[in-house]
Amino acid sequence: MIDQEKLAEILSRAKTAATPQHNAVRKLKGSDAKGRLTAILTEIDETMLPRALNFTREDGAQLVVEVRARRAVRFGDISGNVPQSETYKRLAEGGTTGEALCAAMSHVIFGFSESEGQLNVQSLPSNLPPSIVDKGFEADDLAKAAGSPAPATDDSPPPAPAKTAEIAAIADAADALFAAADGSAQSHLMANNEGEVTSNNPGDGKLPPEALAKRLASQISMTAPFMDGVMPGRRLVVMANRSNDAPALCFASDKAGIAAASVARTDLTGVIANWSKGANRSG
Amino acid sequence: MALEDVLKTAQAEISDCVFTGYIDLEVAMLRGALPANHYSRDDAETLASAVMNAFESTHMVQIEDMFRHAAGVDDAFAPYFEDMLVLTDDQAHVFLRMDENPNQVICVISRDLSDPAGLLTQMRTIITENAGTRP
């Protein structure tokens, strides 16, 4: 028989221990507008799990940025006199995405950081519903849109963007899947992370490669919180139907590119095994 | 069928199993999970969100339509992709929609990468044995 009082004490201790320390308010570095902007972008860049970053100024103005996977997804709340916030709201509510929204978001952050005084931040649990599919914008994109340098997160130089022509050579995981799928898949393709097809074997021609690559590129971005937060590095994703004659979708991705293949169910085991060998070899 | 039975069996039988749980896609929440030392509450919530996106995002629904069309499958309402296997350098993740309710997804994560395809088959067998559903 368990002592109820002791059990309650244990549960209370466990609950306390499991509660993340979200509520600490931290002062941000930055004595001028540029420094404050860099501090905000650095906070975004260092936030992997879904969080609502609550930035407050000395004048009481507040800016809540919903962040996940190092990307600012949306503003949770904007109070006080923050320039360009109406433009952002109009674009966001209108369903605008891409560069225009990135620029608007960047200008709100830039405007918020221009006011003199100490800036504080509080990291709170995110209110982002899982149904939100916006992938958001990296600190680097926001910095470029604001016309300022990207936030420095460490001493190492940022990696140069991969050129399309180099992708096949450096996309270890994607390359391994493409090679594994060759000969066994109904159709397979390689693409860069923007969804532009760089190599294509149409197979039976039933799957449109460009449309598939575009959607996969977006799909990979949307699953970034899961992929990068819980599982950094290369990955292979297999999505299957349980009917024996229905093809499965295999896609592999890494920082450099994507490979996707429509694979007959009977060939799945071989493709997975070959991809694993290729990934291990290249790693 | 009690989903907890599937989770318990999976945790007992899957080699180097570090997480078992099930996600309700209708509310995008982790509904049940067995004690897992390697996953924090934040990680589990992120997992639920990512699984929701992986199975039901607009883009994946469009990809499903392409595959459904290519395979000549008529049923536009049933999910085409029922199972998902995600492999990384150190873990294998298996997600399976339940037959009775496709919005319920069983999640199993293992660190044994010796036979990932076998893991998918093993999980289907466990579900079948516990529920009598088709493999």
HADDOCK unambig.tbl for C-alpha pairs under 7 A between the chains (distance, minus, plus):
assign (segid A and resid 130 and name CA) (segid B and resid 28 and name CA) 6.39 0.50 0.50
assign (segid A and resid 130 and name CA) (segid B and resid 49 and name CA) 4.79 0.50 0.50
assign (segid A and resid 130 and name CA) (segid B and resid 52 and name CA) 6.84 0.50 0.50
assign (segid A and resid 133 and name CA) (segid B and resid 57 and name CA) 6.96 0.50 0.50
assign (segid A and resid 206 and name CA) (segid B and resid 70 and name CA) 5.20 0.50 0.50
assign (segid A and resid 207 and name CA) (segid B and resid 66 and name CA) 6.40 0.50 0.50
assign (segid A and resid 207 and name CA) (segid B and resid 70 and name CA) 6.46 0.50 0.50
assign (segid A and resid 212 and name CA) (segid B and resid 63 and name CA) 6.52 0.50 0.50
assign (segid A and resid 215 and name CA) (segid B and resid 59 and name CA) 5.32 0.50 0.50
assign (segid A and resid 219 and name CA) (segid B and resid 59 and name CA) 6.12 0.50 0.50
assign (segid A and resid 219 and name CA) (segid B and resid 60 and name CA) 6.77 0.50 0.50
assign (segid A and resid 222 and name CA) (segid B and resid 53 and name CA) 6.74 0.50 0.50
assign (segid A and resid 223 and name CA) (segid B and resid 50 and name CA) 5.27 0.50 0.50
assign (segid A and resid 223 and name CA) (segid B and resid 53 and name CA) 6.24 0.50 0.50
assign (segid A and resid 223 and name CA) (segid B and resid 54 and name CA) 6.38 0.50 0.50
assign (segid A and resid 225 and name CA) (segid B and resid 46 and name CA) 6.56 0.50 0.50
assign (segid A and resid 225 and name CA) (segid B and resid 50 and name CA) 6.56 0.50 0.50
assign (segid A and resid 226 and name CA) (segid B and resid 46 and name CA) 5.98 0.50 0.50
assign (segid A and resid 226 and name CA) (segid B and resid 47 and name CA) 5.67 0.50 0.50
assign (segid A and resid 226 and name CA) (segid B and resid 50 and name CA) 5.02 0.50 0.50
assign (segid A and resid 230 and name CA) (segid B and resid 43 and name CA) 6.72 0.50 0.50
assign (segid A and resid 231 and name CA) (segid B and resid 88 and name CA) 6.73 0.50 0.50
assign (segid A and resid 233 and name CA) (segid B and resid 88 and name CA) 6.86 0.50 0.50
assign (segid A and resid 234 and name CA) (segid B and resid 88 and name CA) 5.77 0.50 0.50
assign (segid A and resid 234 and name CA) (segid B and resid 89 and name CA) 6.65 0.50 0.50
assign (segid A and resid 235 and name CA) (segid B and resid 86 and name CA) 6.75 0.50 0.50
assign (segid A and resid 235 and name CA) (segid B and resid 87 and name CA) 5.31 0.50 0.50
assign (segid A and resid 235 and name CA) (segid B and resid 88 and name CA) 4.47 0.50 0.50
assign (segid A and resid 236 and name CA) (segid B and resid 86 and name CA) 5.63 0.50 0.50
assign (segid A and resid 236 and name CA) (segid B and resid 87 and name CA) 5.00 0.50 0.50
assign (segid A and resid 236 and name CA) (segid B and resid 88 and name CA) 6.61 0.50 0.50
assign (segid A and resid 237 and name CA) (segid B and resid 84 and name CA) 7.00 0.50 0.50
assign (segid A and resid 237 and name CA) (segid B and resid 85 and name CA) 5.67 0.50 0.50
assign (segid A and resid 237 and name CA) (segid B and resid 86 and name CA) 4.43 0.50 0.50
assign (segid A and resid 237 and name CA) (segid B and resid 87 and name CA) 6.37 0.50 0.50
assign (segid A and resid 238 and name CA) (segid B and resid 84 and name CA) 5.46 0.50 0.50
assign (segid A and resid 238 and name CA) (segid B and resid 85 and name CA) 4.95 0.50 0.50
assign (segid A and resid 238 and name CA) (segid B and resid 86 and name CA) 6.35 0.50 0.50
assign (segid A and resid 239 and name CA) (segid B and resid 81 and name CA) 5.67 0.50 0.50
assign (segid A and resid 239 and name CA) (segid B and resid 83 and name CA) 5.70 0.50 0.50
assign (segid A and resid 239 and name CA) (segid B and resid 84 and name CA) 4.46 0.50 0.50
assign (segid A and resid 239 and name CA) (segid B and resid 85 and name CA) 6.54 0.50 0.50
assign (segid A and resid 240 and name CA) (segid B and resid 81 and name CA) 5.11 0.50 0.50
assign (segid A and resid 240 and name CA) (segid B and resid 82 and name CA) 5.98 0.50 0.50
assign (segid A and resid 240 and name CA) (segid B and resid 83 and name CA) 5.15 0.50 0.50
assign (segid A and resid 240 and name CA) (segid B and resid 84 and name CA) 6.27 0.50 0.50
assign (segid A and resid 241 and name CA) (segid B and resid 80 and name CA) 5.82 0.50 0.50
assign (segid A and resid 241 and name CA) (segid B and resid 81 and name CA) 4.91 0.50 0.50
assign (segid A and resid 241 and name CA) (segid B and resid 82 and name CA) 5.28 0.50 0.50
assign (segid A and resid 241 and name CA) (segid B and resid 83 and name CA) 6.54 0.50 0.50
assign (segid A and resid 242 and name CA) (segid B and resid 82 and name CA) 6.78 0.50 0.50
assign (segid A and resid 246 and name CA) (segid B and resid 71 and name CA) 5.99 0.50 0.50
assign (segid A and resid 269 and name CA) (segid B and resid 117 and name CA) 5.49 0.50 0.50
assign (segid A and resid 272 and name CA) (segid B and resid 117 and name CA) 6.95 0.50 0.50
